[in-house]
């Protein structure tokens, strides 16, 4: 039986989002850092340039025009809840990408 791995991708460049909320130029790197600092050590946040970020966002970048800021691989449900709370608090657009491992 395959395990389900969920990867969150924090997206930058959503024009409709920026226009409707006035969050043009929001610092999504800060949100990624907040998530990294708040979750367990078993979860991971990856940034552009790292091999795992490339792997996490490979299919994303082939089908979308927005550029991800980071990817997040949660280790447990509590870390998913923490990340979702941070994303909601900062009004950060994100995508969820399932992959089997």
Secondary structure, 3 states (H helix, E strand, C coil): CCCEEEEEEEEECCHHHHHHHCCCCCCHHHHHHHHHHHCCCCCEEEECCCHHHHHHHHHHHHHCCCEEEEEEECCCHHHHHHHHHHHHHCCCCEEEEEEEC
